[in-house]
Amino acid sequence: MKLGSEFFIALRYLLGRAREGGRYLRGAATGIALSLVPIMVTLIVADGMIQGITDRYLELGTGHLRITNYLDEGALDTGLIPEVPGLRGVWAERQGLGLVMAAGGKTGTTIRATDPSYWTDKGSARFLTVIDGEALIEADNEVLLGEETARLVGAEVGGTVYIMTIRVSSSGRNIPRTMPFKVQGIVSSGYRELDAHWCIISWEAGQRLLAPEWSDAYLVGKVDDPYQDVDFVADELYMRLGHGYGIYTWKNLMGSRYGSYESTRQLLLFIMALIVLVAAVNVSSSTGMLVIERQRDIAILKATGAGPGSIRRIFLFSSLLTGLLGALIGIATGLLIGANINSLVHGLEAILSFFSGLFQGGEVRILDPGFYLETIPIIINWDVVLVIGIATVFCSVAAAWIPARRAGRIKSLELLRKF
């Protein structure tokens, strides 16, 4: 029997009437489709979360790389950094801890003293959201506050806050120092864990406010492609600057955090893959039931000269088409839901908040902005999607091998006597 004929019979079994056995294969395809929907949504959400959080840390937090002068921490002149292909810009930053006080309260804060142009760089501007005011420091007495910091102290744009730090006197005593600042803007990165304690001032103000003993100073560098070029740029800088400098890429600075994200993603996908595997194995029982239902067909085909291999291939083709149909429907549905996940989540939050309000409850947030991004970037890894689809079809065919092989071994004489 030709392969074309075998394939046509298999297709007829899948699309045929329910009482002819098609219900088994279509039921298995539905199971596969339903199992693939959550894995597609999980893939999109996990990749979007990881990419979105990592990008924000790279552009607004650690930078793409950091340059430290071990010989003279105070010598942080960006003009001394050589031009390297791929290096987009370098900014000096001093970071320390302090206390922000206003009429509404006080809270601990991370003070970041940088050149104002760092926050207008195209990478920073991409993820920095201005809640109120403007993200531009024009004077040394101006400050940008993170949204959560401003809320905790009750600060408003145009108002005054006081920042207190610790300095060390010549006698070795810790002396508090307080300086007033005008709130120029309230900003957010879209990820509260990153910006919850932000207090941003100019580099010059930081030199006066932050003591070297209680703060760290370094140069923040950005490259054209932080995922591809950063290692090359770091190696070039190290060779040109010499041994007095330390070069740390974002992979060094946040390797453990990124590894934790990736491990969580892999675990989620593994759990979802088990569900798909169970659904694919269900094809085995469906094929077995189909073999029982179509024994008359098997008898006729064998009587007309079809060999065991042809019979086996018919049912393997049936499982192949079943897995392919389930994979196409499940992947398409999962991608559709994943691509609209933000709208679906916000809509569900609105519905739950409405019913919660009827019982004097508060606003319902499915994705707490304290732990998740306010908006999930939509990222579809087509290579992974293709691998999942191929693996699903392969598992379907592999699961149907035993019942298909059993069908090929059925003796035609026994079937003819039966029917």
HELIX and SHEET records of a PDB file:
HELIX    1   1 LEU A    3  LEU A   15  1                                  13    
HELIX    2   2 ALA A   18  GLU A   20  5                                   3    
HELIX    3   3 GLY A   22  ARG A   56  1                                  35    
HELIX    4   4 TYR A   57  GLY A   61  3                                   5    
HELIX    5   5 THR A   78  LEU A   80  5                                   3    
HELIX    6   6 PRO A  116  THR A  120  5                                   5    
HELIX    7   7 LYS A  122  PHE A  127  1                                   6    
HELIX    8   8 GLU A  147  VAL A  153  1                                   7    
HELIX    9   9 ARG A  192  ASP A  195  1                                   4    
HELIX   10  10 TRP A  203  LEU A  209  1                                   7    
HELIX   11  11 PRO A  212  TRP A  214  5                                   3    
HELIX   12  12 VAL A  230  LEU A  241  1                                  12    
HELIX   13  13 TRP A  250  LEU A  253  1                                   4    
HELIX   14  14 GLY A  255  GLU A  293  1                                  39    
HELIX   15  15 GLN A  295  ALA A  303  1                                   9    
HELIX   16  16 PRO A  308  ALA A  339  1                                  32    
HELIX   17  17 ILE A  341  LEU A  358  1                                  18    
HELIX   18  18 TRP A  382  ALA A  399  1                                  18    
HELIX   19  19 TRP A  401  ARG A  409  1                                   9    
HELIX   20  20 SER A  412  LYS A  418  1                                   7    
SHEET    1   A 9 THR A 129  GLY A 133  0                                        
SHEET    2   A 9 ASN A 174  SER A 188 -1                                        
SHEET    3   A 9 GLU A 142  GLY A 146  1                                        
SHEET    4   A 9 TRP A 198  SER A 202 -1                                        
SHEET    5   A 9 GLY A 105  THR A 114  1                                        
SHEET    6   A 9 LEU A  87  ALA A 102 -1                                        
SHEET    7   A 9 SER A 215  VAL A 223 -1                                        
SHEET    8   A 9 LEU A  65  ASN A  69 -1                                        
SHEET    9   A 9 TYR A 245  THR A 249 -1                                        
SHEET    1   B 7 THR A 129  GLY A 133  0                                        
SHEET    2   B 7 ASN A 174  SER A 188 -1                                        
SHEET    3   B 7 GLU A 142  GLY A 146  1                                        
SHEET    4   B 7 TRP A 198  SER A 202 -1                                        
SHEET    5   B 7 GLY A 105  THR A 114  1                                        
SHEET    6   B 7 LEU A  87  ALA A 102 -1                                        
SHEET    7   B 7 THR A 160  VAL A 168 -1                                        
END                                                                             
